[in-house]
Amino acid sequence: MTFGSFEYIMELVATAFYAISGVRLAAAKKFDWFGAYVIGFITAFGGGTVRDVLLGVDAFWMDDVNYVIATVIGLAIVIIFRKWLVRIEGTFYIFDAFGLGLFVDVGIYKTLMMGHPMWMAIMMGTVTGAMGGVLRDIFINEVPLVFRKEVYATACIMGGIVYWAVGLIDPHPIVPQMCCAVFVVVLRFLAVKYNWSFPALHYSYSGEDDETKKDKS
């Protein structure tokens, strides 16, 4: 993307927000500065890197040091305001939601600019938004949000549908991008506030299975 373009600025802001969410969560787990930065780095770059690998291009952050600087700024913000950020539980969801919405936008836009169809762009937008959080949670030894009952990856997919629908009405790229980002952020806030979730897939069973009974007999 062109330096200083709307999409470039969105990606830098998303990088900083996701880095803050990762560092903030690591701080709550009492990681040291280096460990917290690694988690922030993975959170910020994980999704976009996986997307670029799937699209067969160089990882977006490897050719521009500004992205790395954005993650360092995210670390500095958490260090300076760590008492406030860690003490207030909702701050994690705030930065995570904004990072998610912006990264979904960027992923969709980049995929479309490479000539791929919208259905693939929505998939790549979902990967861009959700995969960084998946890697973050794995590295801190938690079940990723995307695999829990919370509305997370679904918000990315629905945001992509909004991007597509608005794009049919207004072809200017900024309008569907803004609508998509706002939709994802608002949906995540509402999902957290009202505990919206999908039913858990579980299996309750009491007693011994057939194989165990055969062995005992």
HELIX and SHEET records of a PDB file:
HELIX    1   1 PHE A    6  ALA A   28  1                                  23    
HELIX    2   2 TRP A   33  LEU A   55  1                                  23    
HELIX    3   3 VAL A   65  ILE A   80  1                                  16    
HELIX    4   4 ARG A   82  ARG A   87  1                                   6    
HELIX    5   5 GLY A   90  MET A  113  1                                  24    
HELIX    6   6 MET A  118  PHE A  139  1                                  22    
HELIX    7   7 LEU A  145  PHE A  147  5                                   3    
HELIX    8   8 ALA A  153  ILE A  169  1                                  17    
HELIX    9   9 ILE A  174  LYS A  193  1                                  20    
HELIX   10  10 ASP A  210  LYS A  216  1                                   7    
END                                                                             
